[in-house]
Amino acid sequence: MPAKNASATKPASAGRRPAMMKPAPGTIKRIFGYIMQYKVRVVIIVACILVGAAAQAGSALFLQTLVDNYILPLVGVANPDWGPLIRAITLIGCLYVAGILTGWLWQWLIVTVEQGVLKKIRDDMFAHQQQLPIRYFDSHEHGDIMSHYTNDTDTLRQAISQSFPQMFSAGISAVAALLSMLWLSVPFTAFVIVFTVGLLWIVRKVVGRAGRFFVKQQQWLGDVNAFVEESVNGQKVIKVFNHEAATQKTFDEKNEELFQAAAAANTWGNVTMPIVGNMGYLLYILMAIIGGAVATSGLGNFGLTGAGPLTLGTLISLLTLSRSFINPIGQVSMQLNMVMMAIAGASRIFALMDEPVESDGGTVTLVNVELGEDGRTMTETDRETGYWAWKREEGDDGTRSLAAAHALSPRAAEVATKARESAITSPDGRLTLLRGDVRFTDVTFGYDPTKPVLHDITWFAKPGQKIALVGATGAGKTTVTNLINRFYDVQEGQILYDGISVKGIRKPDLRRSLGVVLQDVNLFTGTVMDNIRYGKLDATDEECIAAAKLTNADGFIRMLPEGYQTVLEGDGSGLSQGQRQLISIARAAVADPPALILDEATSSIDTRTEEVVQAGMDNLMKGRTVFVIAHRLSTVRNSDVIMVLDHGRILERGNHDELIALKGEYYQLYTGAVELE
């Protein structure tokens, strides 16, 4: 997909702007839902922050007593007694030490909470991602999905480890400072509150503008990551068509958008602290002037402790507390920028986690059975016997699919009745032998429901047949196989598998019955043995080697540096395309599926190698229903049935000789009179 996009003059995402989204409501609540899974640590952190704030406010409040009761009485005394002052300084020192220790403790604890939350979010996100339908990955750029795990979680990490605790600490410190000022002087506290209201109005305007740009920044960051990922995957195509300059131009455009959003966000975000800091200095100066005037004029002062003159110690404490009150506002406003980034990132994370999972609705499962000598008696077993059966849930005797077919159309009812009659079913109707009888009836489907890809398709595959689907690109061949294994569900009509509607079969069981070899091979980082074993995770080494021999992959594998233990990286970049395809075919072989779908399985293999592989695949296909999608018509000559598709419709059906004799579309394709275009 990325390579295809990259081959265009502009990649598919080149002119696309990321959809601008507002942070989803309830995002903060969901974040704290994860945080509160560590309740004990959170309680300790809150307690430490409270102790630290109390220590800070207490030390500032203690300045009044220190100056008025311990320092001023010693001024001008011939033989001062330093003991009380030393004890007072020791006490305030203990307060500072308590603040330092509690600060270190909560900073240490918050790291474990932060990393634990991120681990849980990544686990939940990945687990949910595994349940998303193929449609989601077809319609979302992979780089943007990756950005959820990197950039979005990193902004959340900073918020949890820094912004949230510092905002809480700043809020507690501000409240403690405010209460302490009320304790000392109600008039001066009222003056500070009025001043702060004006300051908050300014901060609100600045932070609100910054927040909008932080949301844009996260969205453009995801878009840039998606484009980079797409370009890396399509690098060969970009170079083949000399599109380096065009790709660079598109990247520069996207990067410029990211720069503009990030620059605007951080410009408005970084201006907050200087505004608060300078306003704090202004407040400090005003209070010093007013306080000095009040103290020298002999005007009274009153606080929660009572009325009296404004002493020098009281003024010093008020000035210190005013800084302790204003500074947290600046800290909160600065952290609001990080919080907005985190909320934007978390909204994207939770948007992925809120995507509807792949719906199933099936109840029929796949089980191993022992087959009696009569070929019809079945007994369910836990061991592998080579025979499989569909098992309906208790109370279902097999009439549900028949009833559903009757509700569709008379033809669907007729097809379902014939399928039921030909199926091998246990007396109670709960077990049906898996034979690979597949029937399409009046199937219409479109990835976009308003634009059908298949139009009223009706066809059947008898057990053990090799069915070939041929036709031009876009004819609907791959779509047919996507519907069989329920990557997508049909919008109209029905698909029966051994007389059972595929919609009634659990998707994992349905896909277990269908081995798939795709045109685009995906190999994973690990040994060759691991990649073959991916088809059946509990397969032994001997089974994997046997599968490789069956598909004629064993020869080249043994010539690798470490044989089956050779480590593959970068999607098997050290192997040829044909070798990668052979490993993919061996992976399907080790799964030993009852039925096979081969989607251009030999398209990347040269003609000589294809003959070797085809012999192995013929062994693999024996006794199985096989669906083959092919452009190379020489690979489908020996198919039992060949269906020619064109624009979602079946034009012809028959074996090779029949279609050649017909001298229709297949004859034209086979003889080269027309091309598969």
NUPA-802433 format. One line per 10 residues: number of its first residue (from 1); their letters; for each residue x, y, z of C-alpha. Coordinates in Angstrom, 1 decimal. Example, Ala and Ser with C-alpha at 12.3 -4.5 7.8 and 13.67 -1.06 7.14 Angstrom:
<atoms>
1) AS) 12.3:-4.5:7.8 ~ 13.7:-1.1:7.1
</atoms>
This chain:
<atoms>
1) MPAKNASATK) 0.0:0.0:0.0 ~ 2.7:2.6:0.9 ~ 4.8:1.6:-2.1 ~ 1.8:2.0:-4.4 ~ 1.1:5.5:-3.0 ~ 4.8:6.5:-3.3 ~ 4.9:5.7:-6.9 ~ 2.4:8.4:-7.8 ~ 3.6:12.0:-8.6 ~ 2.3:12.8:-5.1
11) PASAGRRPAM) 1.8:10.2:-2.5 ~ -1.8:9.6:-1.5 ~ -1.3:11.6:1.7 ~ 0.5:14.4:0.0 ~ -2.3:16.9:-0.3 ~ -4.3:15.7:2.7 ~ -4.6:17.8:5.8 ~ -5.1:15.9:9.1 ~ -8.6:16.1:10.4 ~ -8.6:18.7:13.1
21) MKPAPGTIKR) -10.2:17.3:16.2 ~ -11.1:18.8:19.5 ~ -10.1:17.0:22.7 ~ -12.8:14.5:23.5 ~ -14.9:15.1:26.6 ~ -14.0:12.9:29.5 ~ -10.4:12.6:28.4 ~ -9.0:13.8:31.7 ~ -11.3:11.5:33.7 ~ -10.1:8.6:31.7
31) IFGYIMQYKV) -6.4:9.5:32.3 ~ -7.0:9.7:36.0 ~ -8.8:6.4:35.8 ~ -5.5:4.8:34.8 ~ -3.6:6.9:37.4 ~ -5.9:5.8:40.2 ~ -5.0:2.2:39.6 ~ -2.0:3.1:41.8 ~ -4.1:4.5:44.7 ~ -1.6:3.8:47.5
41) RVVIIVACIL) 1.2:5.5:45.7 ~ -1.0:8.4:44.7 ~ -2.1:8.9:48.3 ~ 1.5:9.0:49.4 ~ 2.4:11.5:46.7 ~ -0.6:13.7:47.7 ~ 0.5:13.5:51.3 ~ 4.1:14.5:50.4 ~ 2.9:17.4:48.3 ~ 0.7:18.6:51.2
51) VGAAAQAGSA) 3.6:18.3:53.7 ~ 5.9:20.2:51.2 ~ 3.3:23.0:50.7 ~ 2.7:23.2:54.5 ~ 6.5:23.4:55.1 ~ 6.8:26.2:52.5 ~ 3.9:28.2:53.8 ~ 5.0:27.6:57.4 ~ 8.5:28.8:56.8 ~ 7.2:32.0:55.2
61) LFLQTLVDNY) 4.7:32.6:58.0 ~ 7.5:31.9:60.6 ~ 9.4:34.8:59.2 ~ 7.1:37.2:61.1 ~ 7.9:35.6:64.4 ~ 11.6:35.2:63.5 ~ 11.9:39.0:62.8 ~ 9.5:40.4:65.4 ~ 10.3:38.1:68.3 ~ 13.9:36.9:67.8
71) ILPLVGVANP) 15.8:39.3:65.6 ~ 14.5:42.8:66.4 ~ 14.7:42.3:70.3 ~ 18.4:41.6:69.8 ~ 19.1:44.8:68.0 ~ 21.2:47.2:70.2 ~ 21.4:44.7:73.1 ~ 24.9:44.7:74.7 ~ 25.0:41.0:75.6 ~ 22.4:39.3:73.4
81) DWGPLIRAIT) 21.2:35.7:74.1 ~ 21.5:33.9:70.8 ~ 20.0:30.7:72.1 ~ 16.3:31.4:71.2 ~ 17.3:32.7:67.7 ~ 19.4:29.6:67.0 ~ 16.6:27.4:68.1 ~ 14.2:29.3:65.9 ~ 16.5:29.0:62.9 ~ 17.0:25.3:63.6
91) LIGCLYVAGI) 13.2:24.9:63.6 ~ 12.8:26.7:60.3 ~ 15.7:24.6:58.9 ~ 13.8:21.4:59.9 ~ 10.8:22.7:58.0 ~ 12.9:23.2:54.9 ~ 14.4:19.7:55.3 ~ 10.9:18.2:55.6 ~ 9.9:19.9:52.4 ~ 13.1:18.7:50.6
101) LTGWLWQWLI) 12.6:15.0:51.7 ~ 8.9:14.9:50.8 ~ 9.6:16.6:47.5 ~ 12.2:13.9:46.7 ~ 9.9:11.1:47.8 ~ 7.0:12.1:45.6 ~ 9.2:12.8:42.6 ~ 10.6:9.2:43.0 ~ 7.1:7.7:43.4 ~ 5.6:9.6:40.5
111) VTVEQGVLKK) 8.1:7.9:38.1 ~ 6.8:4.4:38.9 ~ 3.2:5.6:38.6 ~ 3.9:7.3:35.2 ~ 5.7:4.3:33.7 ~ 3.0:2.0:35.0 ~ 0.2:4.0:33.5 ~ 2.0:4.2:30.1 ~ 2.6:0.5:30.1 ~ -1.1:-0.2:30.9
121) IRDDMFAHQQ) -2.2:2.3:28.2 ~ 0.1:0.8:25.6 ~ -1.0:-2.7:26.6 ~ -4.7:-1.7:26.3 ~ -4.1:0.1:23.0 ~ -2.3:-2.7:21.4 ~ -4.8:-5.3:22.7 ~ -7.6:-3.2:21.3 ~ -5.7:-2.7:18.0 ~ -5.6:-6.5:17.5
131) QLPIRYFDSH) -9.4:-6.6:17.6 ~ -9.9:-3.8:15.0 ~ -11.2:-4.8:11.6 ~ -9.1:-4.8:8.5 ~ -11.1:-1.8:7.3 ~ -9.5:0.4:10.0 ~ -6.0:-0.4:8.8 ~ -7.0:0.0:5.2 ~ -8.3:3.5:5.9 ~ -5.7:4.8:8.4
141) EHGDIMSHYT) -2.0:5.6:7.7 ~ 0.3:3.2:9.5 ~ 2.7:6.0:10.5 ~ -0.1:7.9:12.2 ~ -1.1:4.8:14.1 ~ 2.6:4.4:15.2 ~ 2.5:8.0:16.4 ~ -0.1:7.0:19.0 ~ 2.6:4.8:20.6 ~ 5.4:7.3:20.5
151) NDTDTLRQAI) 4.5:11.0:20.4 ~ 1.1:10.8:22.0 ~ 2.2:8.6:24.8 ~ 5.3:10.8:25.4 ~ 3.1:13.9:25.9 ~ 1.1:11.9:28.3 ~ 4.2:10.8:30.2 ~ 5.3:14.4:30.7 ~ 1.9:15.4:32.0 ~ 1.7:12.5:34.5
161) SQSFPQMFSA) 5.3:12.9:35.7 ~ 5.5:16.7:35.7 ~ 2.4:18.7:34.9 ~ -0.3:17.0:37.0 ~ 1.8:16.8:40.2 ~ 3.3:20.2:39.8 ~ -0.1:21.8:39.2 ~ -1.5:20.1:42.3 ~ 1.6:21.1:44.3 ~ 1.3:24.7:42.9
171) GISAVAALLS) -2.4:24.8:43.7 ~ -1.8:23.6:47.3 ~ 1.0:26.0:47.7 ~ -1.1:28.9:46.5 ~ -4.0:28.0:48.9 ~ -1.5:27.6:51.8 ~ 0.0:31.0:50.9 ~ -3.4:32.6:50.7 ~ -4.5:31.3:54.1 ~ -1.3:32.4:55.6
181) MLWLSVPFTA) -1.8:35.9:54.2 ~ -5.3:36.0:55.6 ~ -3.8:35.0:59.0 ~ -1.6:38.0:58.9 ~ -3.6:40.7:57.0 ~ -7.1:40.6:55.5 ~ -6.7:44.0:53.6 ~ -3.4:43.0:51.9 ~ -4.9:39.6:51.1 ~ -7.9:41.3:49.4
191) FVIVFTVGLL) -5.5:43.5:47.4 ~ -3.6:40.4:46.3 ~ -6.9:38.6:45.2 ~ -8.1:41.6:43.2 ~ -4.6:41.8:41.5 ~ -4.7:38.1:40.8 ~ -8.2:38.2:39.2 ~ -6.8:40.6:36.6 ~ -3.7:38.4:36.1 ~ -5.8:35.3:35.6
201) WIVRKVVGRA) -7.9:37.0:32.9 ~ -4.7:37.7:30.9 ~ -3.4:34.2:31.5 ~ -6.7:32.6:30.4 ~ -6.6:34.5:27.1 ~ -3.0:33.5:26.4 ~ -3.4:29.8:27.4 ~ -6.6:29.4:25.4 ~ -4.9:30.5:22.2 ~ -1.9:28.2:22.9
211) GRFFVKQQQW) -4.1:25.2:23.5 ~ -5.6:25.3:20.0 ~ -2.2:25.3:18.5 ~ -1.0:22.4:20.7 ~ -3.9:20.3:19.4 ~ -2.9:21.1:15.8 ~ 0.7:20.4:16.6 ~ -0.1:16.8:17.7 ~ -2.2:16.2:14.6 ~ 0.4:17.5:12.2
221) LGDVNAFVEE) 3.1:15.5:14.0 ~ 1.1:12.3:13.4 ~ 0.7:13.3:9.7 ~ 4.4:13.9:9.3 ~ 5.2:10.6:10.9 ~ 2.7:8.8:8.6 ~ 4.3:10.4:5.5 ~ 7.8:9.5:6.6 ~ 6.8:5.9:7.2 ~ 5.1:5.8:3.8
231) SVNGQKVIKV) 8.1:7.3:2.1 ~ 10.5:4.8:3.8 ~ 8.4:1.8:2.7 ~ 8.2:3.2:-0.9 ~ 11.8:4.3:-1.1 ~ 12.7:2.0:-4.0 ~ 9.7:3.2:-6.0 ~ 10.5:6.8:-5.2 ~ 14.0:6.4:-6.6 ~ 12.9:4.3:-9.6
241) FNHEAATQKT) 10.7:7.1:-10.8 ~ 13.0:9.9:-9.7 ~ 10.5:11.4:-7.3 ~ 13.0:12.4:-4.6 ~ 12.4:16.1:-5.3 ~ 8.6:15.8:-5.4 ~ 8.7:13.7:-2.2 ~ 11.0:16.3:-0.5 ~ 8.7:19.1:-1.6 ~ 5.7:17.3:0.0
251) FDEKNEELFQ) 7.6:16.6:3.1 ~ 8.7:20.2:3.4 ~ 5.1:21.4:3.1 ~ 3.9:19.1:5.8 ~ 6.9:19.9:8.0 ~ 6.2:23.6:7.5 ~ 2.7:23.1:8.7 ~ 4.0:21.3:11.8 ~ 6.6:24.1:12.3 ~ 3.9:26.8:12.1
261) AAAAANTWGN) 1.6:25.0:14.6 ~ 4.5:24.1:17.0 ~ 6.0:27.6:16.8 ~ 2.6:29.2:17.5 ~ 1.8:26.8:20.3 ~ 5.2:27.3:22.0 ~ 5.3:31.1:21.4 ~ 2.0:31.5:23.2 ~ 2.9:28.9:25.8 ~ 6.3:30.4:26.6
271) VTMPIVGNMG) 5.0:33.9:27.0 ~ 2.8:32.9:29.9 ~ 5.6:32.6:32.5 ~ 7.2:35.9:31.7 ~ 3.8:37.6:32.0 ~ 3.1:36.0:35.4 ~ 6.7:36.6:36.6 ~ 6.7:40.3:35.8 ~ 3.2:40.8:37.2 ~ 4.5:39.0:40.3
281) YLLYILMAII) 7.3:41.5:40.6 ~ 4.8:44.4:40.1 ~ 2.7:43.0:42.9 ~ 5.8:42.7:45.1 ~ 6.7:46.3:44.5 ~ 3.2:47.6:45.0 ~ 2.9:45.7:48.3 ~ 6.2:46.9:49.5 ~ 5.3:50.5:48.7 ~ 1.8:50.3:50.3
291) GGAVATSGLG) 3.1:48.2:53.2 ~ 5.9:50.7:53.9 ~ 3.5:53.6:53.8 ~ 1.1:51.8:56.2 ~ 3.8:50.9:58.6 ~ 5.4:54.3:58.7 ~ 2.0:56.1:59.0 ~ 0.9:54.1:61.9 ~ -2.2:52.8:60.3 ~ -3.6:49.6:61.8
301) NFGLTGAGPL) -3.8:46.1:60.3 ~ -6.0:43.2:61.0 ~ -5.9:39.5:60.2 ~ -7.5:36.3:61.4 ~ -5.4:36.6:64.6 ~ -6.7:40.0:65.5 ~ -5.9:43.7:64.9 ~ -2.7:45.7:65.6 ~ 0.0:47.7:63.9 ~ 1.7:46.4:60.7
311) TLGTLISLLT) 5.1:45.3:61.9 ~ 8.3:44.8:59.9 ~ 8.1:41.0:60.4 ~ 4.5:41.0:59.2 ~ 5.4:43.0:56.1 ~ 8.4:40.7:55.3 ~ 6.1:37.6:55.6 ~ 3.4:39.1:53.4 ~ 6.0:40.0:50.7 ~ 7.3:36.5:50.8
321) LSRSFINPIG) 3.9:34.9:50.8 ~ 2.8:37.1:47.8 ~ 5.6:35.5:45.8 ~ 4.6:32.1:47.1 ~ 1.1:32.8:45.9 ~ 1.9:34.3:42.5 ~ 4.7:31.9:41.4 ~ 2.4:28.9:41.5 ~ 0.0:30.6:39.2 ~ 2.9:31.0:36.7
331) QVSMQLNMVM) 3.8:27.3:37.2 ~ 0.2:26.2:36.6 ~ -0.1:28.3:33.5 ~ 3.1:26.9:32.1 ~ 2.0:23.4:32.9 ~ -1.3:24.0:31.2 ~ 0.4:24.0:27.9 ~ 1.9:20.5:28.6 ~ -1.5:19.4:29.9 ~ -3.2:20.6:26.7
341) MAIAGASRIF) -0.6:18.6:24.6 ~ -1.2:15.6:26.8 ~ -5.0:15.9:26.4 ~ -4.6:16.2:22.7 ~ -2.4:13.1:22.6 ~ -4.6:11.2:25.0 ~ -7.7:12.1:22.9 ~ -6.0:10.5:19.9 ~ -5.1:7.4:22.0 ~ -8.6:7.0:23.3
351) ALMDEPVESD) -10.0:7.7:19.8 ~ -8.1:4.6:18.7 ~ -9.2:2.6:21.8 ~ -12.8:3.7:21.1 ~ -12.8:2.4:17.5 ~ -15.4:-0.3:17.1 ~ -13.8:-3.7:17.4 ~ -14.3:-6.3:14.7 ~ -17.8:-7.6:15.2 ~ -18.3:-11.3:15.1
361) GGTVTLVNVE) -21.7:-12.6:15.9 ~ -20.7:-16.2:15.0 ~ -21.4:-19.1:17.3 ~ -20.2:-22.1:15.2 ~ -16.8:-23.3:16.2 ~ -14.2:-25.6:14.5 ~ -13.3:-28.8:16.3 ~ -11.3:-32.0:15.7 ~ -13.3:-35.1:15.1 ~ -12.7:-38.8:14.7
371) LGEDGRTMTE) -14.4:-40.1:11.6 ~ -16.1:-43.5:11.6 ~ -15.6:-46.2:9.1 ~ -18.8:-45.3:7.3 ~ -17.4:-41.8:6.6 ~ -20.3:-40.1:8.3 ~ -20.1:-40.9:12.0 ~ -18.2:-38.2:13.9 ~ -16.9:-38.0:17.5 ~ -15.4:-34.8:18.9
381) TDRETGYWAW) -11.9:-35.1:20.2 ~ -9.1:-33.0:21.6 ~ -6.3:-34.5:19.6 ~ -5.5:-33.8:16.0 ~ -6.9:-36.4:13.7 ~ -6.8:-34.7:10.3 ~ -10.6:-34.3:10.3 ~ -12.5:-31.2:11.2 ~ -16.1:-30.4:11.9 ~ -18.2:-27.3:12.4
391) KREEGDDGTR) -19.8:-27.5:15.9 ~ -23.0:-25.5:16.4 ~ -24.0:-24.3:19.9 ~ -26.4:-26.2:22.0 ~ -30.0:-25.9:20.7 ~ -28.9:-25.3:17.1 ~ -29.7:-28.3:14.9 ~ -28.6:-26.5:11.7 ~ -31.8:-24.9:10.7 ~ -30.7:-21.3:11.5
401) SLAAAHALSP) -28.8:-20.9:8.2 ~ -31.6:-22.4:6.3 ~ -34.1:-20.1:7.9 ~ -31.9:-17.1:7.2 ~ -31.6:-18.1:3.6 ~ -35.4:-18.4:3.2 ~ -35.6:-14.8:4.5 ~ -33.4:-13.6:1.6 ~ -34.8:-15.0:-1.6 ~ -36.2:-18.2:-3.1
411) RAAEVATKAR) -32.9:-18.8:-4.9 ~ -31.0:-18.4:-1.6 ~ -33.4:-20.9:0.0 ~ -32.9:-23.4:-2.8 ~ -29.1:-23.1:-2.6 ~ -29.1:-23.5:1.2 ~ -31.4:-26.5:1.0 ~ -29.1:-28.3:-1.5 ~ -26.0:-27.4:0.6 ~ -27.7:-28.9:3.7
421) ESAITSPDGR) -28.6:-32.1:1.8 ~ -25.0:-32.5:0.6 ~ -23.4:-31.8:4.0 ~ -22.3:-34.6:6.3 ~ -24.0:-33.9:9.6 ~ -24.3:-35.7:12.9 ~ -27.8:-37.1:13.9 ~ -28.4:-34.2:16.3 ~ -27.4:-31.6:13.7 ~ -24.7:-30.0:15.8
431) LTLLRGDVRF) -21.6:-31.4:13.9 ~ -21.0:-30.9:10.2 ~ -17.9:-32.3:8.6 ~ -15.6:-29.6:7.1 ~ -15.3:-30.5:3.4 ~ -14.8:-27.1:1.8 ~ -18.2:-26.7:0.1 ~ -18.5:-22.9:-0.6 ~ -21.5:-21.3:-2.2 ~ -22.1:-17.6:-3.1
441) TDVTFGYDPT) -25.7:-16.6:-3.7 ~ -26.7:-13.1:-4.9 ~ -23.7:-11.5:-3.2 ~ -23.3:-7.8:-3.7 ~ -20.6:-5.9:-1.8 ~ -18.7:-2.6:-1.8 ~ -16.0:-1.3:0.5 ~ -18.0:1.9:0.2 ~ -21.6:0.6:0.3 ~ -22.6:3.2:-2.3
451) KPVLHDITWF) -20.0:1.9:-4.8 ~ -20.4:-1.9:-5.2 ~ -17.3:-3.9:-6.2 ~ -19.2:-7.2:-6.6 ~ -22.6:-7.3:-8.4 ~ -25.1:-10.1:-7.6 ~ -22.4:-12.8:-7.6 ~ -23.6:-16.5:-7.6 ~ -21.2:-19.4:-7.8 ~ -20.2:-22.6:-5.9
461) AKPGQKIALV) -17.1:-24.6:-5.1 ~ -17.4:-28.3:-4.5 ~ -15.3:-30.0:-1.8 ~ -11.7:-30.6:-2.9 ~ -12.0:-28.5:-6.0 ~ -9.3:-26.0:-7.1 ~ -11.1:-22.8:-8.1 ~ -9.2:-20.2:-10.0 ~ -10.3:-16.6:-10.2 ~ -8.9:-14.6:-13.1
471) GATGAGKTTV) -9.5:-11.2:-14.5 ~ -8.0:-7.7:-14.7 ~ -6.9:-5.7:-11.7 ~ -10.0:-4.4:-9.9 ~ -12.2:-7.2:-11.2 ~ -13.0:-8.2:-7.7 ~ -10.9:-11.4:-7.3 ~ -9.3:-10.5:-3.9 ~ -12.6:-9.1:-2.7 ~ -14.1:-12.6:-3.1
481) TNLINRFYDV) -11.5:-14.1:-0.8 ~ -11.8:-11.2:1.6 ~ -15.5:-12.1:2.0 ~ -14.9:-15.8:2.4 ~ -12.7:-15.3:5.5 ~ -14.8:-12.4:6.7 ~ -12.3:-9.6:6.5 ~ -15.5:-7.9:5.4 ~ -19.1:-9.0:5.6 ~ -21.4:-9.0:2.6
491) QEGQILYDGI) -24.1:-6.3:2.3 ~ -26.5:-8.4:0.3 ~ -26.8:-12.1:-0.4 ~ -25.2:-15.0:1.5 ~ -22.1:-17.1:1.6 ~ -22.4:-20.7:2.8 ~ -19.5:-22.8:4.0 ~ -20.5:-26.5:4.2 ~ -24.1:-25.3:4.4 ~ -23.4:-22.9:7.2
501) SVKGIRKPDL) -23.6:-19.1:6.7 ~ -20.1:-17.7:7.2 ~ -21.7:-15.0:9.3 ~ -22.7:-17.7:11.8 ~ -19.1:-19.0:12.1 ~ -16.8:-17.5:14.7 ~ -14.1:-15.5:12.8 ~ -11.1:-17.2:14.5 ~ -12.5:-20.6:13.7 ~ -13.4:-19.6:10.1
511) RRSLGVVLQD) -9.9:-18.3:9.5 ~ -8.3:-21.3:11.1 ~ -9.9:-23.4:8.4 ~ -8.5:-21.2:5.6 ~ -4.8:-21.0:5.0 ~ -3.9:-17.8:3.1 ~ -0.8:-17.0:1.1 ~ -0.8:-13.3:0.1 ~ 0.9:-11.6:-2.8 ~ 2.5:-9.1:-0.4
521) VNLFTGTVMD) 4.7:-11.2:2.0 ~ 5.2:-10.1:5.6 ~ 8.1:-11.7:7.4 ~ 8.8:-10.8:11.1 ~ 12.1:-10.2:12.9 ~ 13.2:-13.6:14.0 ~ 14.6:-16.8:12.7 ~ 13.4:-18.6:9.5 ~ 12.1:-21.3:11.8 ~ 10.1:-18.7:13.8
531) NIRYGKLDAT) 8.6:-17.3:10.6 ~ 7.5:-20.7:9.3 ~ 6.1:-21.6:12.8 ~ 4.0:-18.4:12.7 ~ 1.4:-20.5:10.8 ~ 1.1:-22.8:13.8 ~ 2.7:-21.6:17.0 ~ 2.9:-25.0:18.7 ~ 4.5:-26.7:15.6 ~ 7.7:-28.6:16.2
541) DEECIAAAKL) 10.9:-28.0:14.3 ~ 10.3:-31.3:12.5 ~ 6.8:-30.1:11.3 ~ 8.3:-26.8:10.1 ~ 11.0:-28.5:8.2 ~ 8.5:-30.9:6.7 ~ 6.4:-28.0:5.6 ~ 9.5:-26.4:4.0 ~ 10.3:-29.6:2.2 ~ 6.7:-29.9:1.0
551) TNADGFIRML) 6.9:-26.5:-0.6 ~ 10.5:-26.9:-1.8 ~ 11.8:-24.1:0.4 ~ 14.1:-26.5:2.3 ~ 16.9:-26.3:-0.3 ~ 17.6:-22.6:-0.2 ~ 16.9:-22.4:3.6 ~ 19.7:-24.9:4.3 ~ 22.1:-22.7:2.2 ~ 21.5:-19.7:4.4
561) PEGYQTVLEG) 24.4:-18.8:6.9 ~ 22.6:-20.4:9.9 ~ 20.1:-22.5:8.0 ~ 16.7:-22.5:9.7 ~ 18.2:-20.5:12.6 ~ 19.2:-17.6:10.3 ~ 17.8:-14.4:11.8 ~ 15.7:-12.3:9.4 ~ 15.4:-8.6:9.9 ~ 13.7:-5.8:8.0
571) DGSGLSQGQR) 11.0:-8.0:6.6 ~ 13.5:-10.5:5.2 ~ 15.4:-7.8:3.3 ~ 18.4:-10.2:2.8 ~ 16.2:-12.7:0.8 ~ 15.0:-12.5:-2.8 ~ 11.3:-11.9:-3.4 ~ 10.9:-15.5:-4.4 ~ 12.6:-16.8:-1.3 ~ 10.4:-14.7:0.9
581) QLISIARAAV) 7.4:-16.0:-0.9 ~ 8.5:-19.6:-0.4 ~ 8.8:-19.0:3.3 ~ 5.3:-17.6:3.3 ~ 4.0:-20.7:1.5 ~ 5.7:-23.0:4.0 ~ 4.1:-21.0:6.7 ~ 0.7:-21.8:5.3 ~ 1.7:-25.4:4.9 ~ 2.7:-25.9:8.5
591) ADPPALILDE) -0.8:-24.7:9.5 ~ -2.2:-27.6:7.6 ~ -5.5:-25.8:6.9 ~ -8.5:-27.7:5.5 ~ -8.9:-25.1:2.7 ~ -6.5:-22.7:1.0 ~ -6.6:-19.2:-0.5 ~ -3.6:-18.4:-2.8 ~ -3.6:-14.7:-3.7 ~ -1.0:-14.4:-6.5
601) ATSSIDTRTE) 1.1:-16.8:-4.4 ~ 3.7:-17.5:-7.1 ~ 3.6:-14.0:-8.7 ~ 7.1:-13.1:-7.4 ~ 8.8:-16.4:-8.4 ~ 10.5:-16.9:-11.7 ~ 9.1:-19.5:-14.2 ~ 11.7:-22.2:-13.4 ~ 11.3:-21.8:-9.6 ~ 7.5:-21.8:-10.1
611) EVVQAGMDNL) 7.6:-25.3:-11.6 ~ 9.4:-26.5:-8.5 ~ 7.0:-24.7:-6.1 ~ 4.0:-25.7:-8.0 ~ 4.8:-29.4:-7.6 ~ 5.1:-28.8:-3.8 ~ 1.9:-26.8:-3.8 ~ 0.1:-29.5:-5.7 ~ 1.0:-31.9:-2.8 ~ -0.3:-29.2:-0.3
621) MKGRTVFVIA) -3.6:-28.8:-2.2 ~ -4.5:-32.5:-2.3 ~ -7.9:-33.1:-0.7 ~ -8.4:-29.4:0.0 ~ -10.7:-26.8:-1.5 ~ -8.4:-24.2:-3.0 ~ -9.1:-20.7:-4.2 ~ -6.4:-19.4:-6.6 ~ -6.1:-15.8:-7.7 ~ -3.7:-15.5:-10.6
631) HRLSTVRNSD) -2.6:-13.2:-13.4 ~ -0.3:-15.8:-14.8 ~ -2.8:-18.0:-16.6 ~ -0.3:-20.9:-16.9 ~ -0.6:-21.5:-13.2 ~ -4.4:-22.2:-13.4 ~ -4.6:-24.6:-16.3 ~ -5.0:-27.6:-14.0 ~ -7.8:-25.9:-12.0 ~ -11.1:-27.8:-11.7
641) VIMVLDHGRI) -13.0:-24.5:-12.3 ~ -11.8:-21.2:-13.7 ~ -14.0:-18.2:-13.2 ~ -13.4:-15.0:-15.3 ~ -14.4:-11.9:-13.4 ~ -14.8:-8.4:-14.9 ~ -15.9:-5.3:-12.9 ~ -17.4:-7.5:-10.2 ~ -19.3:-9.8:-12.4 ~ -18.7:-13.4:-13.5
651) LERGNHDELI) -18.4:-13.6:-17.2 ~ -17.4:-17.2:-17.7 ~ -17.1:-20.4:-15.7 ~ -15.6:-23.8:-16.6 ~ -12.3:-25.7:-16.8 ~ -9.5:-24.7:-19.1 ~ -10.5:-26.9:-22.0 ~ -14.1:-25.8:-21.8 ~ -13.3:-22.1:-21.7 ~ -10.8:-22.4:-24.6
661) ALKGEYYQLY) -13.5:-24.2:-26.6 ~ -15.9:-21.4:-25.8 ~ -13.5:-18.9:-27.4 ~ -14.8:-16.1:-25.1 ~ -13.0:-13.8:-22.7 ~ -10.7:-16.5:-21.2 ~ -9.7:-17.6:-24.7 ~ -8.8:-14.0:-25.6 ~ -6.8:-13.7:-22.4 ~ -5.0:-17.0:-22.7
671) TGAVELE) -4.0:-16.5:-26.4 ~ -2.9:-12.9:-25.7 ~ -5.5:-11.4:-27.9 ~ -6.3:-9.1:-25.0 ~ -4.2:-8.2:-21.9 ~ -5.1:-8.4:-18.2 ~ -5.4:-4.6:-17.8
</atoms>
